[in-house]
Amino acid sequence: MSFPFFHYEFLQNAFLTGIMIGLLAPVLGVFIVVRRQSLIADALSHITLAGIAANLMLGRSSSFFQGLNPLYMGMVFSVGGAIGIEQLRKVYKHYEELAIPIIMSAGIGLSVIFISLANGFNTDLFNYLFGSVLAVKKSDVWTVFFILLLVFAFVLFLYKELFVLSFDEEQAAVSGIKGKWIQFLFIIMVALVIASSMKIVGILLVSALMTLPVAASLRIANGFKQTFVLSVIFGETAVILGLISSYYLNLAPGGTIVMISVLILLLSLAWKKWRVRKPILNE
């Protein structure tokens, strides 16, 4: 059986983009999960959907938006949602978790309005919701590559600060770390990754790729760095197997990737349970 990913350009684009997203999502996902802010990914994915829907709506009456890649409008809305979350966290200092459902609700509401104004769902919107290997263009590959460089530069230069902020914000403040600016930049990075992931995983499923590999790695990792490594391995495994399986089985790539991530999580839980029982059995 021939391996078609190296014969068709659209599959090459999907494969390259998927590999980069499989690296990006778990890297940021580790910090998100440790901070107990997993729902941020869901909130930003819904506001990204509003941007996609707005672009498709405006494309019906404007040639400019018709020729514009919806990915860019999605990024604008996603970054705007990220800024909105940070501003709301300042307003509700004692109820910071309220910022996430507020932005999520706004994203859902705007999405419904824009979709109705665009006369309902179409093939393009369906692809953004659940992912499609056919929807990935060469320009998307370069966009994700640029975001990859941006995120890796951010994490490498601010790794120690992000580590301290993730576990103890008070200690970070005492140490002189500018937590507000780092948190602001971090959530913008998250917003960009979510927006860039939508064509492969789908807007409604991208948060799973940020959290499930991390959840699996937390069960078997022995430290923070090992959690990083295992999260990336699990994320890449899910993406690669998901893309190949979805191609041959004619399935939506987003759902296939997520279900493989769920399977990896179940295997990690079983492995952890077996490791705990093994010393008892040996006795």
TIMI-144229 format. One record per residue (C-alpha): x, y, z; chain; residue in three letters; residue number from 0. Coordinates in nm, 4 decimals. Example, Ala and Ser with C-alpha at 12.3 -4.5 7.8 and 13.67 -1.06 7.14 Angstrom:
% residues 2
(rodren (1.2300; -0.4500; 0.7800); "A"; "ALA"; 0)
(rodren (1.3670; -0.1060; 0.7140); "A"; "SER"; 1)
This chain:
% residues 283
(rodren (0.0000; 0.0000; 0.0000); "A"; "MET"; 0)
(rodren (0.1504; 0.3334; -0.1040); "A"; "SER"; 1)
(rodren (0.1799; 0.6142; 0.1484); "A"; "PHE"; 2)
(rodren (0.0043; 0.9131; -0.0144); "A"; "PRO"; 3)
(rodren (0.1146; 1.1914; 0.2178); "A"; "PHE"; 4)
(rodren (0.4242; 1.2477; 0.0076); "A"; "PHE"; 5)
(rodren (0.2402; 1.2388; -0.3264); "A"; "HIS"; 6)
(rodren (-0.0438; 1.4919; -0.2822); "A"; "TYR"; 7)
(rodren (0.0210; 1.8513; -0.1862); "A"; "GLU"; 8)
(rodren (-0.2954; 1.8938; 0.0208); "A"; "PHE"; 9)
(rodren (-0.2017; 1.5894; 0.2323); "A"; "LEU"; 10)
(rodren (0.1528; 1.7202; 0.2739); "A"; "GLN"; 11)
(rodren (0.0105; 2.0510; 0.3960); "A"; "ASN"; 12)
(rodren (-0.2217; 1.8752; 0.6405); "A"; "ALA"; 13)
(rodren (0.0569; 1.6472; 0.7675); "A"; "PHE"; 14)
(rodren (0.3100; 1.9283; 0.8209); "A"; "LEU"; 15)
(rodren (0.0515; 2.1502; 0.9882); "A"; "THR"; 16)
(rodren (-0.0657; 1.8631; 1.2059); "A"; "GLY"; 17)
(rodren (0.2872; 1.7844; 1.3245); "A"; "ILE"; 18)
(rodren (0.3432; 2.1479; 1.4240); "A"; "MET"; 19)
(rodren (0.0082; 2.1679; 1.6026); "A"; "ILE"; 20)
(rodren (0.0783; 1.8375; 1.7775); "A"; "GLY"; 21)
(rodren (0.3882; 2.0060; 1.9172); "A"; "LEU"; 22)
(rodren (0.2367; 2.3459; 1.9965); "A"; "LEU"; 23)
(rodren (-0.0871; 2.2459; 2.1651); "A"; "ALA"; 24)
(rodren (0.0570; 2.0170; 2.4374); "A"; "PRO"; 25)
(rodren (0.3454; 2.2565; 2.5138); "A"; "VAL"; 26)
(rodren (0.1043; 2.5361; 2.6039); "A"; "LEU"; 27)
(rodren (-0.1440; 2.2824; 2.7381); "A"; "GLY"; 28)
(rodren (0.0943; 2.1817; 3.0177); "A"; "VAL"; 29)
(rodren (0.0928; 2.5348; 3.1596); "A"; "PHE"; 30)
(rodren (-0.2837; 2.5665; 3.1101); "A"; "ILE"; 31)
(rodren (-0.3596; 2.2427; 3.2959); "A"; "VAL"; 32)
(rodren (-0.1159; 2.3136; 3.5801); "A"; "VAL"; 33)
(rodren (-0.2789; 2.6549; 3.6274); "A"; "ARG"; 34)
(rodren (-0.6217; 2.4892; 3.6368); "A"; "ARG"; 35)
(rodren (-0.7364; 2.7033; 3.3428); "A"; "GLN"; 36)
(rodren (-0.8284; 2.4259; 3.0983); "A"; "SER"; 37)
(rodren (-1.1562; 2.5956; 3.0019); "A"; "LEU"; 38)
(rodren (-0.9668; 2.8908; 2.8526); "A"; "ILE"; 39)
(rodren (-0.9084; 2.6832; 2.5399); "A"; "ALA"; 40)
(rodren (-1.2826; 2.6203; 2.5069); "A"; "ASP"; 41)
(rodren (-1.3656; 2.9877; 2.5534); "A"; "ALA"; 42)
(rodren (-1.1151; 3.1027; 2.2920); "A"; "LEU"; 43)
(rodren (-1.2196; 2.8324; 2.0461); "A"; "SER"; 44)
(rodren (-1.5789; 2.9570; 2.0619); "A"; "HIS"; 45)
(rodren (-1.4771; 3.3183; 2.0092); "A"; "ILE"; 46)
(rodren (-1.2603; 3.2006; 1.7175); "A"; "THR"; 47)
(rodren (-1.5700; 3.0396; 1.5687); "A"; "LEU"; 48)
(rodren (-1.7373; 3.3819; 1.5842); "A"; "ALA"; 49)
(rodren (-1.4495; 3.5271; 1.3811); "A"; "GLY"; 50)
(rodren (-1.4755; 3.2532; 1.1194); "A"; "ILE"; 51)
(rodren (-1.8518; 3.2995; 1.0943); "A"; "ALA"; 52)
(rodren (-1.8100; 3.6781; 1.0670); "A"; "ALA"; 53)
(rodren (-1.5622; 3.6368; 0.7811); "A"; "ASN"; 54)
(rodren (-1.7948; 3.3996; 0.5937); "A"; "LEU"; 55)
(rodren (-2.0872; 3.6378; 0.6509); "A"; "MET"; 56)
(rodren (-1.8950; 3.9412; 0.5254); "A"; "LEU"; 57)
(rodren (-1.7673; 3.7375; 0.2314); "A"; "GLY"; 58)
(rodren (-2.1204; 3.7180; 0.0968); "A"; "ARG"; 59)
(rodren (-2.1279; 4.0937; 0.0339); "A"; "SER"; 60)
(rodren (-1.7606; 4.1944; 0.0088); "A"; "SER"; 61)
(rodren (-1.5023; 4.0709; -0.2397); "A"; "SER"; 62)
(rodren (-1.2255; 4.1648; 0.0049); "A"; "PHE"; 63)
(rodren (-1.3493; 3.9292; 0.2779); "A"; "PHE"; 64)
(rodren (-1.4368; 3.6690; 0.0171); "A"; "GLN"; 65)
(rodren (-1.0697; 3.6494; -0.0785); "A"; "GLY"; 66)
(rodren (-0.9440; 3.6766; 0.2805); "A"; "LEU"; 67)
(rodren (-0.8382; 3.3601; 0.4600); "A"; "ASN"; 68)
(rodren (-1.0896; 3.3110; 0.7471); "A"; "PRO"; 69)
(rodren (-0.7938; 3.1986; 0.9587); "A"; "LEU"; 70)
(rodren (-0.6839; 3.5619; 0.9991); "A"; "TYR"; 71)
(rodren (-1.0252; 3.6856; 1.1118); "A"; "MET"; 72)
(rodren (-1.0400; 3.3939; 1.3530); "A"; "GLY"; 73)
(rodren (-0.7032; 3.4970; 1.4972); "A"; "MET"; 74)
(rodren (-0.8200; 3.8566; 1.5421); "A"; "VAL"; 75)
(rodren (-1.1289; 3.7428; 1.7338); "A"; "PHE"; 76)
(rodren (-0.9274; 3.4885; 1.9338); "A"; "SER"; 77)
(rodren (-0.6669; 3.7443; 2.0409); "A"; "VAL"; 78)
(rodren (-0.9499; 3.9890; 2.1188); "A"; "GLY"; 79)
(rodren (-1.1130; 3.7220; 2.3341); "A"; "GLY"; 80)
(rodren (-0.7823; 3.6589; 2.5124); "A"; "ALA"; 81)
(rodren (-0.7468; 4.0288; 2.5912); "A"; "ILE"; 82)
(rodren (-1.1098; 4.0319; 2.7072); "A"; "GLY"; 83)
(rodren (-1.0446; 3.7457; 2.9496); "A"; "ILE"; 84)
(rodren (-0.7482; 3.9258; 3.1027); "A"; "GLU"; 85)
(rodren (-0.9455; 4.2495; 3.1404); "A"; "GLN"; 86)
(rodren (-1.2374; 4.0674; 3.3029); "A"; "LEU"; 87)
(rodren (-0.9991; 3.8934; 3.5426); "A"; "ARG"; 88)
(rodren (-0.8975; 4.2379; 3.6644); "A"; "LYS"; 89)
(rodren (-1.2593; 4.3478; 3.7022); "A"; "VAL"; 90)
(rodren (-1.3583; 4.0341; 3.8961); "A"; "TYR"; 91)
(rodren (-1.0495; 4.0048; 4.1144); "A"; "LYS"; 92)
(rodren (-1.2151; 3.7680; 4.3622); "A"; "HIS"; 93)
(rodren (-1.4066; 3.5755; 4.0960); "A"; "TYR"; 94)
(rodren (-1.1495; 3.5518; 3.8159); "A"; "GLU"; 95)
(rodren (-1.2962; 3.2251; 3.6842); "A"; "GLU"; 96)
(rodren (-1.6041; 3.4226; 3.5707); "A"; "LEU"; 97)
(rodren (-1.4030; 3.5711; 3.2832); "A"; "ALA"; 98)
(rodren (-1.3931; 3.2399; 3.0967); "A"; "ILE"; 99)
(rodren (-1.7699; 3.1614; 3.0818); "A"; "PRO"; 100)
(rodren (-1.8424; 3.5271; 2.9970); "A"; "ILE"; 101)
(rodren (-1.6165; 3.5172; 2.6900); "A"; "ILE"; 102)
(rodren (-1.7383; 3.1678; 2.5997); "A"; "MET"; 103)
(rodren (-2.1011; 3.2818; 2.6136); "A"; "SER"; 104)
(rodren (-2.0219; 3.5883; 2.4045); "A"; "ALA"; 105)
(rodren (-1.8439; 3.3703; 2.1488); "A"; "GLY"; 106)
(rodren (-2.1361; 3.1296; 2.1200); "A"; "ILE"; 107)
(rodren (-2.3866; 3.4146; 2.0931); "A"; "GLY"; 108)
(rodren (-2.1900; 3.5957; 1.8226); "A"; "LEU"; 109)
(rodren (-2.1335; 3.2700; 1.6330); "A"; "SER"; 110)
(rodren (-2.5068; 3.1941; 1.6227); "A"; "VAL"; 111)
(rodren (-2.5863; 3.5478; 1.5036); "A"; "ILE"; 112)
(rodren (-2.3183; 3.5509; 1.2323); "A"; "PHE"; 113)
(rodren (-2.4088; 3.2007; 1.1137); "A"; "ILE"; 114)
(rodren (-2.7755; 3.2974; 1.0853); "A"; "SER"; 115)
(rodren (-2.6845; 3.6144; 0.8941); "A"; "LEU"; 116)
(rodren (-2.4714; 3.4019; 0.6606); "A"; "ALA"; 117)
(rodren (-2.7795; 3.1867; 0.5896); "A"; "ASN"; 118)
(rodren (-2.6707; 2.8922; 0.7994); "A"; "GLY"; 119)
(rodren (-2.3948; 2.6355; 0.7752); "A"; "PHE"; 120)
(rodren (-2.1975; 2.5632; 0.4610); "A"; "ASN"; 121)
(rodren (-1.9132; 2.3295; 0.3745); "A"; "THR"; 122)
(rodren (-1.6406; 2.5785; 0.4721); "A"; "ASP"; 123)
(rodren (-1.7850; 2.6377; 0.8183); "A"; "LEU"; 124)
(rodren (-1.8352; 2.2655; 0.8739); "A"; "PHE"; 125)
(rodren (-1.4653; 2.2085; 0.7924); "A"; "ASN"; 126)
(rodren (-1.3615; 2.4687; 1.0488); "A"; "TYR"; 127)
(rodren (-1.5853; 2.3143; 1.3129); "A"; "LEU"; 128)
(rodren (-1.4557; 1.9580; 1.2856); "A"; "PHE"; 129)
(rodren (-1.1381; 1.9821; 1.0767); "A"; "GLY"; 130)
(rodren (-1.0595; 1.8723; 0.7213); "A"; "SER"; 131)
(rodren (-0.7358; 1.7717; 0.5497); "A"; "VAL"; 132)
(rodren (-0.8704; 1.9245; 0.2285); "A"; "LEU"; 133)
(rodren (-0.9035; 2.2705; 0.3862); "A"; "ALA"; 134)
(rodren (-0.5322; 2.3198; 0.4690); "A"; "VAL"; 135)
(rodren (-0.3479; 2.5450; 0.2242); "A"; "LYS"; 136)
(rodren (0.0213; 2.6216; 0.1813); "A"; "LYS"; 137)
(rodren (-0.0356; 2.9662; 0.3350); "A"; "SER"; 138)
(rodren (-0.1772; 2.7940; 0.6459); "A"; "ASP"; 139)
(rodren (0.1414; 2.5882; 0.6789); "A"; "VAL"; 140)
(rodren (0.3561; 2.9018; 0.6798); "A"; "TRP"; 141)
(rodren (0.1217; 3.0761; 0.9235); "A"; "THR"; 142)
(rodren (0.1410; 2.7864; 1.1696); "A"; "VAL"; 143)
(rodren (0.5197; 2.7685; 1.1236); "A"; "PHE"; 144)
(rodren (0.5494; 3.1378; 1.2136); "A"; "PHE"; 145)
(rodren (0.3336; 3.0819; 1.5237); "A"; "ILE"; 146)
(rodren (0.5510; 2.7806; 1.6122); "A"; "LEU"; 147)
(rodren (0.8651; 2.9978; 1.6099); "A"; "LEU"; 148)
(rodren (0.6872; 3.2680; 1.8101); "A"; "LEU"; 149)
(rodren (0.5608; 3.0293; 2.0776); "A"; "VAL"; 150)
(rodren (0.8914; 2.8454; 2.1125); "A"; "PHE"; 151)
(rodren (1.0834; 3.1720; 2.1487); "A"; "ALA"; 152)
(rodren (0.8323; 3.2805; 2.4142); "A"; "PHE"; 153)
(rodren (0.8566; 2.9531; 2.6105); "A"; "VAL"; 154)
(rodren (1.2368; 2.9252; 2.5860); "A"; "LEU"; 155)
(rodren (1.3041; 3.2820; 2.7008); "A"; "PHE"; 156)
(rodren (1.0402; 3.2838; 2.9752); "A"; "LEU"; 157)
(rodren (1.0396; 2.9192; 3.0847); "A"; "TYR"; 158)
(rodren (1.1485; 2.9858; 3.4447); "A"; "LYS"; 159)
(rodren (0.8970; 3.2672; 3.4840); "A"; "GLU"; 160)
(rodren (0.6158; 3.0559; 3.3385); "A"; "LEU"; 161)
(rodren (0.7110; 2.7672; 3.5672); "A"; "PHE"; 162)
(rodren (0.6984; 2.9803; 3.8811); "A"; "VAL"; 163)
(rodren (0.3756; 3.1534; 3.7771); "A"; "LEU"; 164)
(rodren (0.2103; 2.8197; 3.7087); "A"; "SER"; 165)
(rodren (0.2683; 2.6905; 4.0617); "A"; "PHE"; 166)
(rodren (0.2863; 2.9992; 4.2856); "A"; "ASP"; 167)
(rodren (0.1818; 3.3441; 4.1638); "A"; "GLU"; 168)
(rodren (0.2529; 3.5022; 4.5033); "A"; "GLU"; 169)
(rodren (0.6102; 3.3737; 4.5027); "A"; "GLN"; 170)
(rodren (0.6479; 3.5022; 4.1482); "A"; "ALA"; 171)
(rodren (0.5364; 3.8491; 4.2570); "A"; "ALA"; 172)
(rodren (0.7814; 3.8452; 4.5507); "A"; "VAL"; 173)
(rodren (1.0591; 3.7390; 4.3120); "A"; "SER"; 174)
(rodren (0.9937; 4.0446; 4.0956); "A"; "GLY"; 175)
(rodren (0.8454; 3.8532; 3.8015); "A"; "ILE"; 176)
(rodren (0.6111; 4.0689; 3.5946); "A"; "LYS"; 177)
(rodren (0.3298; 3.8194; 3.6096); "A"; "GLY"; 178)
(rodren (0.0602; 4.0340; 3.4478); "A"; "LYS"; 179)
(rodren (0.2588; 4.0946; 3.1293); "A"; "TRP"; 180)
(rodren (0.3719; 3.7327; 3.1036); "A"; "ILE"; 181)
(rodren (0.0163; 3.6076; 3.1589); "A"; "GLN"; 182)
(rodren (-0.1066; 3.8540; 2.8968); "A"; "PHE"; 183)
(rodren (0.1483; 3.7320; 2.6400); "A"; "LEU"; 184)
(rodren (0.0837; 3.3699; 2.7327); "A"; "PHE"; 185)
(rodren (-0.2897; 3.3866; 2.6694); "A"; "ILE"; 186)
(rodren (-0.2264; 3.5587; 2.3342); "A"; "ILE"; 187)
(rodren (0.0020; 3.2670; 2.2402); "A"; "MET"; 188)
(rodren (-0.2785; 3.0295; 2.3374); "A"; "VAL"; 189)
(rodren (-0.5232; 3.2282; 2.1241); "A"; "ALA"; 190)
(rodren (-0.2956; 3.2086; 1.8181); "A"; "LEU"; 191)
(rodren (-0.2413; 2.8344; 1.8567); "A"; "VAL"; 192)
(rodren (-0.6138; 2.7686; 1.8919); "A"; "ILE"; 193)
(rodren (-0.6970; 2.9739; 1.5837); "A"; "ALA"; 194)
(rodren (-0.4229; 2.8075; 1.3773); "A"; "SER"; 195)
(rodren (-0.5304; 2.4568; 1.4819); "A"; "SER"; 196)
(rodren (-0.8892; 2.4796; 1.3630); "A"; "MET"; 197)
(rodren (-0.8424; 2.3440; 1.0101); "A"; "LYS"; 198)
(rodren (-0.6842; 2.0208; 1.1318); "A"; "ILE"; 199)
(rodren (-0.8588; 1.9487; 1.4614); "A"; "VAL"; 200)
(rodren (-1.1621; 2.1739; 1.4313); "A"; "GLY"; 201)
(rodren (-1.2660; 2.4644; 1.6509); "A"; "ILE"; 202)
(rodren (-1.4902; 2.2558; 1.8745); "A"; "LEU"; 203)
(rodren (-1.2211; 1.9923; 1.9389); "A"; "LEU"; 204)
(rodren (-0.8965; 2.1912; 1.9621); "A"; "VAL"; 205)
(rodren (-0.9151; 2.2257; 2.3412); "A"; "SER"; 206)
(rodren (-0.8995; 1.8453; 2.3650); "A"; "ALA"; 207)
(rodren (-0.5586; 1.8407; 2.1933); "A"; "LEU"; 208)
(rodren (-0.4350; 2.0901; 2.4532); "A"; "MET"; 209)
(rodren (-0.5575; 1.8964; 2.7554); "A"; "THR"; 210)
(rodren (-0.5864; 1.5221; 2.6813); "A"; "LEU"; 211)
(rodren (-0.2135; 1.4576; 2.6094); "A"; "PRO"; 212)
(rodren (-0.1280; 1.6500; 2.9265); "A"; "VAL"; 213)
(rodren (-0.3855; 1.4559; 3.1285); "A"; "ALA"; 214)
(rodren (-0.2321; 1.1306; 3.0063); "A"; "ALA"; 215)
(rodren (0.1246; 1.2382; 3.0799); "A"; "SER"; 216)
(rodren (0.0381; 1.3572; 3.4323); "A"; "LEU"; 217)
(rodren (-0.0568; 1.0019; 3.5253); "A"; "ARG"; 218)
(rodren (0.2820; 0.8505; 3.4420); "A"; "ILE"; 219)
(rodren (0.5355; 1.1375; 3.4455); "A"; "ALA"; 220)
(rodren (0.7797; 1.1778; 3.7347); "A"; "ASN"; 221)
(rodren (0.8376; 1.5507; 3.6999); "A"; "GLY"; 222)
(rodren (0.7422; 1.8698; 3.5188); "A"; "PHE"; 223)
(rodren (0.9949; 1.8298; 3.2356); "A"; "LYS"; 224)
(rodren (0.8959; 1.4686; 3.1830); "A"; "GLN"; 225)
(rodren (0.5338; 1.5832; 3.1655); "A"; "THR"; 226)
(rodren (0.6397; 1.8200; 2.8871); "A"; "PHE"; 227)
(rodren (0.8129; 1.5478; 2.6881); "A"; "VAL"; 228)
(rodren (0.5382; 1.2896; 2.7268); "A"; "LEU"; 229)
(rodren (0.2671; 1.5439; 2.6425); "A"; "SER"; 230)
(rodren (0.4383; 1.6247; 2.3135); "A"; "VAL"; 231)
(rodren (0.4913; 1.2549; 2.2345); "A"; "ILE"; 232)
(rodren (0.1256; 1.1769; 2.3049); "A"; "PHE"; 233)
(rodren (0.0093; 1.4810; 2.1087); "A"; "GLY"; 234)
(rodren (0.2206; 1.3955; 1.8053); "A"; "GLU"; 235)
(rodren (0.1138; 1.0309; 1.8193); "A"; "THR"; 236)
(rodren (-0.2534; 1.1293; 1.8248); "A"; "ALA"; 237)
(rodren (-0.2140; 1.3735; 1.5351); "A"; "VAL"; 238)
(rodren (-0.0100; 1.1434; 1.3090); "A"; "ILE"; 239)
(rodren (-0.2244; 0.8352; 1.3695); "A"; "LEU"; 240)
(rodren (-0.5394; 1.0456; 1.3503); "A"; "GLY"; 241)
(rodren (-0.4526; 1.1981; 1.0133); "A"; "LEU"; 242)
(rodren (-0.3513; 0.8648; 0.8612); "A"; "ILE"; 243)
(rodren (-0.6584; 0.6873; 0.9999); "A"; "SER"; 244)
(rodren (-0.8974; 0.9614; 0.8915); "A"; "SER"; 245)
(rodren (-0.7593; 0.9473; 0.5370); "A"; "TYR"; 246)
(rodren (-0.7908; 0.5716; 0.4917); "A"; "TYR"; 247)
(rodren (-1.1190; 0.5366; 0.6842); "A"; "LEU"; 248)
(rodren (-1.2752; 0.8539; 0.5379); "A"; "ASN"; 249)
(rodren (-1.3355; 1.0083; 0.8817); "A"; "LEU"; 250)
(rodren (-1.3192; 1.3636; 1.0124); "A"; "ALA"; 251)
(rodren (-0.9564; 1.4219; 1.1229); "A"; "PRO"; 252)
(rodren (-1.0514; 1.6246; 1.4294); "A"; "GLY"; 253)
(rodren (-1.2720; 1.3567; 1.5812); "A"; "GLY"; 254)
(rodren (-1.0228; 1.0819; 1.4946); "A"; "THR"; 255)
(rodren (-0.7337; 1.2698; 1.6579); "A"; "ILE"; 256)
(rodren (-0.9373; 1.3360; 1.9719); "A"; "VAL"; 257)
(rodren (-1.0519; 0.9736; 2.0058); "A"; "MET"; 258)
(rodren (-0.6934; 0.8507; 1.9710); "A"; "ILE"; 259)
(rodren (-0.5999; 1.1010; 2.2434); "A"; "SER"; 260)
(rodren (-0.8770; 0.9553; 2.4605); "A"; "VAL"; 261)
(rodren (-0.7424; 0.6047; 2.3933); "A"; "LEU"; 262)
(rodren (-0.3914; 0.7164; 2.4955); "A"; "ILE"; 263)
(rodren (-0.5385; 0.8637; 2.8152); "A"; "LEU"; 264)
(rodren (-0.7189; 0.5371; 2.8955); "A"; "LEU"; 265)
(rodren (-0.3983; 0.3409; 2.8356); "A"; "LEU"; 266)
(rodren (-0.2058; 0.5738; 3.0670); "A"; "SER"; 267)
(rodren (-0.4698; 0.5289; 3.3376); "A"; "LEU"; 268)
(rodren (-0.4503; 0.1514; 3.2980); "A"; "ALA"; 269)
(rodren (-0.0693; 0.1672; 3.3084); "A"; "TRP"; 270)
(rodren (-0.0753; 0.3718; 3.6277); "A"; "LYS"; 271)
(rodren (-0.3223; 0.1322; 3.7893); "A"; "LYS"; 272)
(rodren (-0.1074; -0.1662; 3.6881); "A"; "TRP"; 273)
(rodren (0.2093; -0.0030; 3.8257); "A"; "ARG"; 274)
(rodren (0.0346; 0.0594; 4.1570); "A"; "VAL"; 275)
(rodren (-0.0917; -0.2994; 4.1805); "A"; "ARG"; 276)
(rodren (0.2376; -0.4600; 4.0722); "A"; "LYS"; 277)
(rodren (0.4248; -0.4101; 4.4050); "A"; "PRO"; 278)
(rodren (0.1228; -0.5506; 4.5914); "A"; "ILE"; 279)
(rodren (0.1156; -0.8611; 4.3712); "A"; "LEU"; 280)
(rodren (0.4899; -0.9094; 4.4153); "A"; "ASN"; 281)
(rodren (0.4467; -0.9195; 4.7902); "A"; "GLU"; 282)
